[in-house]
Amino acid sequence: MVYVESASSSSLTLGTDALLEEIYFLRRHLNEMSRDVGSFSHPRLVEVSQLLDKKLNDYEQLRLRRSS
């Protein structure tokens, strides 16, 4: 996870880009795992899903910070 405390626009963009890459990776990983496991209640699948939710929330917070 990447948090950028700097007010610099380029630093925020770098943090946002890194977070978006991580979100993309987690989505692909979750999709592949769901096909392999075949159950949405598998503990590892739930763990990755929760991590993806956290990253999406982090991204939204970063995005809101950029717009203010």
N, C-alpha and C positions, 0 to 999 in steps of 0.2 A: 504494500500500500504506500502511496506517495502523498504526503501532506506538504504543502508549500505555504510557508508563513509569509513569504516575501510579497510585497505589494506590486512587484514588477509583473507586468502583463506577460512577458515572455516566460517568466518562471511559472506563472499560473498555467500557461499554455502547456509547458513541458510536463507539469504535474498532471494536468487533465489528460494529455495524450498518453502518458504512462498508465494512468488509471483506466482509460478506455481500452488500451491493449490488454490489460489484465482482465477486464470484464469480457472482452471478446474471447480470450483464451478460456476463461471459466465457463462461458456459455457453450463453447465447442466441446469442452471436456465433459460438461454435464450432459449434453446431448449424446455423446459417444457412450458415456457410462450408462445412461438410461437404456440405450439399445443393448448393451452388453449384459447388464444386470437383469433387465426385464421387470423391475419392480421399483416404483417410485418411493417406496418406504425403506429401501436398503439404507443402512446407517451411513455408509460412505457417500451415497447420493444425497442424502439429507444434509450431510456436513458440507458438501460442495455447494449445494443450493443455498444454505445459510450464508456461506462465505460470499457467494455471488450477490445475495441480497444486501449484505453489508457493503460490498464494493459499489453497488448501485446507489445506495444511500450516501456513501462518501462522495460519489461523483455528483449527485444532486446538490449536496452541500457546497462542494467546490464551485459548481456552476452558479449557484445562488450568490456565493461570495464574489464571483467575477462580475455579476450583473449589478452589484450594489456599489 
